[in-house]
Amino acid sequence: MTTDTLVDNRSKRQVARATQKSEKMAQKRLTSRGATIAAIIIAVIWTIPTFGLFVTSFRPGSDTQSTGWWTVFVNPSFTLDNYSQALNSGGTALTLGQSFINSLGITIPATVFPLVIASLAAYAFAWIDFKFKNIVFVGVFALQIVPIQMALVPLLSLFSKGLTVNGVGIFPGFELRDAEHSFATVWIAHAIFALPLAIFMLHNFISEIPGEVIEAARVDGAGHGQIFFRIVLPLATPAIASFAIFQFLWVWNDLLVATIFAPSTSLPLTQTLNSLSGTWGNQWFLQSAGAFISIIVPLVVFFSLQRFFVRGLLAGATKG
């Protein structure tokens, strides 16, 4: 067995014990009968409208125009035509099915790119000493207060015209927005907006890794690359998964950024869903079907990463 393997196993055991202890303490602090009852009441209140929308998505259009969704308990009538029509129609040049694929093409890279960059930057801020580290970190943290709306026009100008200072080209403009099925500018925009919060969250988690673990790896000859990929990255999985859920849901539900930066052939699901109900809203039952089509992927992502998400929240609940 190699030295690196011994370091990895010892580090994992130490952090696993500390994590289990923190989770037990957090569960005791966060457990409350009153909070549980309140959560159940809120869940019921939120579920009733959602259930009504779900029932409406299966009702014939003629029935939705004349009766409420609760009448299905007396006179049940269901159809799958709403979903078929929703997938093959849309108020834009794209159908809902085509924009669904576009949303996947936008959301997956726009989630992966900032996570990769932010995890590297968070490790550097936490465990690498360099000049002006604290000042740079404060600057990154301060970028969170910049409203997205204020950055849209300068960023769009940067993409289209580039940046020139005193006749010297600093940054070339992108012509990718004029290309069909190009998502590059949307990826860059979402990555820029996500990085400050991602770096801040991951830094807080990575910096809480016991220093003895990092020092033991350094004593055994591990460099920054080995420490990051073999120790920090596996231990930071809960935090990475937590932010991945937030970022994925944010990008998947985004309408503003994609509408501004994406070409017409690359518009996401939200843009098509927005105009699916028709000019006068006479086909809103199709929009209810499209709404449930749009939440399929976020539900899969959330439940797939839920165990990491809960671990990340509990691990951070006792800090400070």
N, C-alpha and C positions, 0 to 999 in steps of 0.2 A: 504494500500500500504506500503511495507516494505521500510526500509532506503536504502537498496541496489538498489531497483528499482528507488527511487527518485534520487539517485546519478547517476545511469545509464542514466535516461532520461535527467537530467540537463546537464550532460557531453556531451551527444549526440547533444543536441540543441546548446551548445556553440561551439562545434567543427564543426557542420554543418554550422553555420553562418560564422565561420572563413574560412572554406573550400570554401564556395560559393564566399566569397569576394576575396580569393586568385585566384580562377579559373577565375573570371571576369577580374582581373588585368592581369593574365597570358595571357588570350585570347587577350586582347588589345595589349599587348606587342608582342605576337607571330604572330598576324595577319598582313599580308603584301600582297599587290596585286602582287608585283614582285615575292615574294616567292610562291604564289599560281600558277602563270603562269609557273614558273620554275618547280614546282612539277607536273603540268599537262603534260609538255613536257617530263620530265623524266619518268612519268608513261606510256606515249604512247610508248616511245622508249623501255622500258622494256617489255611492253605488246606484242609487235609484235612478237619477237622470241617465247615467251610463247604460243601465239596463234598458231603460226606455229607448235610448238611441239604438241599442243593439237590436231590440225587437223591431223597431222601425226599419232597420236596414233589410229585414227579411219580409216586410209587408209589401203587397202590391201598391203601386203608386196611386191608384184610384182610391184605395182604402185610407191611405195616409192623408188624402185631401179632405176626407169627410168625417173620419172618426179618430179618436185618440188611440195611442198604442196599448192602453190598458184594456181595450175591448177585445184583445186577442184571447183573454181568459174566458170570454163568453162565446165569441165567434172567431175561432182561430183560422187564419189564412196566411200561408207563408209561400215565398218564392225565392229562387236564387237568381232571378233575372236582374235584380238590382246590381248584384256584384258583377255579373257578366257585362251589363251595360256600362257600369262605372269603369271597368278595366279597359273598355274599348272606346271610351268617349272622353271628352275633355274640352274645356273652354278655350284652350290655346292650340298651337300647332301640334302639340304632343298629346297623346292619349295618357290616361292615368298609368297604364302598364309601362309605357316608355319612360315616363317621368319617375316611376318607381325604380327602374334600373338606374336612371341618372342619380337618384338620391343615394343609392348604394355606392355609385362611383364617386360621389362627392364626400359622403360621410366617412367611409372606411379610411381612406388616406388622410382626411382632415382630422381624424382621431389619432391615427398612428404617428404621423409626422410630429405634432407637438409633444406627444408623449416621449418619443425617442430623444428629441432635443432637450426637453425639460428634465428628463431623468439624468442625462449627462451633466447639464448645467447645475442641477440640484446637488449632485455628488461633488462637483467642483466647489460650490459654495460651502458645502458642509465639511469636507475633509481635505481640501487642498488650500494651502496658504499662498496667496499672491497679493500684489500691491492693489490697494483700493478695493479689496474684496467687499468690505462692508458698505462702502459708498455705492458700488455697482449693484449690490443686492438691494439696497434701499431704493435705487433708481428703478430696478425691475419691479419691485413691489409697488412703487408709486404709479407705474403705468396702468395699474388696475383701475385707477380713478378716472382715466380718460374715457369718456363716453364713445361708444362705437360710432354713433352718428357724426361726431366731430371728425373722425378719422376717415370716413368713407370718401369724401371728395378729394382730400390730399392723396389718399392711397390710389384712387382711380386715376388721378392725374399722373402719379408716379408710374403706374402700369402702362398708361397710354403714351406719355411723353418722355418718361425717364426723368433724370435729375441732372441739371447742368448748373455749375457754379463758376461764374466768371469765364464763361465760354469753354469750360473743361467738363467733359462728360463724366459724371460720377456713377451714374446708374443708367443702363440702356432701357428704353421702353419695351414693353412686351406687346407683341402683336397676336398673342395667343387668344385674346378675347374675340378676335374676328374669325378665328378658325372654328370649324364645326366640331361639335362634341369635344370641346376642350374644357377641362376642369382646373387647369393649372392655377389661374388667377384666384379661383374660389378656394383652392387648397391653401395657397399662400395667405390669403386674407384671414381665413379661419385659424390657421396656425399662428399668425401674428397676434390675433385677438386672444388666443387661448394661452399663449406662453407665459405671461406674467402670473396668472393664477396657478397654472400647472407647476411652474418652478417654485412658487411659494409653498404650495401644498406638499410637493414631494420633498422639498428641502426640510420642512418641519418634521416629516416622518423619517427621512434618512439621517438627519442629525441626531435623532433619538436612539439610533443603533448604539449599543454599548461600545465605548471606546476601546475596551479590552479586546473585543473581537477584531477590530481594525488593527490594533497594535500587534496582536498575536500573528495576524497575517503578514504584517510588515516584517516582524522579526524572522519569520520563516522565509522571507525573500520574495513575497508577493508584491508585484507592482500595482499601480493604479488600475490598469486594465483587468488584472486578475481579481483584485478586490471588488471592483465594480461588477463584473460579470458573474463571479462565483459566490460572492457574499452579499453585496448590497442589493443587486437586482432581484435575486430570489426572495430576500427578506422584505423588500419594498413592494412585493406583488399586491398586497391588499390596498396600499395607497394608489398604486398605478391602476388597479381595477376600479377603485372608487372614482378616480378622475376620468377614466375611460368611459364610465357610465354617464357621468355628467356631460362630458364633451360630445359623446355620441348622440345623446338625447337633444342637446342644444343644436348641433349641426343638422340632425335629421328634421327637427321642427323649425329650422330657420327659413325665413322667407326673405328678409331684407337683404342680407349679404349676397345670397345666391341670385336674387333678382337683379342686383346692380352689377355683379362681376361675371355672371355666367352668360354665355351666348344663348340665343333663343333655342338652339337645338340641345342645350344642356340644362334646361330648367328643371328644378327638383319637383318632388311630389307635392309640396306645399303650394306651389304656384298653380299647378293644374287643379288641385283640390279646391283652391280658393274660388275657381270659376266653374266648378262642376255643377252647381245648382241651377245654372241657366241664367238668362238675362234678368228675369223677373223673379227668380227664386222658385219657379214652378216645378223644379226637379230636385228639391232638397232631399228627397228620399235617396237619390243617388249619392248625394254628399254624405249621408249617414253611412252608406255602404263603403264609400271611399275612405271615410274616417277610420273604420275598423280595418280596412286594408293597410292603412298607413301606420297603425299601431302594432302590427304583427311583429315587425323586426325589432322595435324598441323593447317589446315584452320579452322576446327571445334573448336579447342582449342582457337585459336586467336580470332575468332569472338565471342565466348562465353564469353571471358574475356576482350573484347576490351573496354567496358565502364569503367571497373576498371583500365585498363591499361592507358587510356587517363586521368582519374582522378589522377592517381599516377604521371604521367608526369607533369600535370598542377599544382598539389599541390606542386611539388618540383621546379617548374620553377621560383618562386619568392623568393626562400630561398637565404640566404646569403646577 
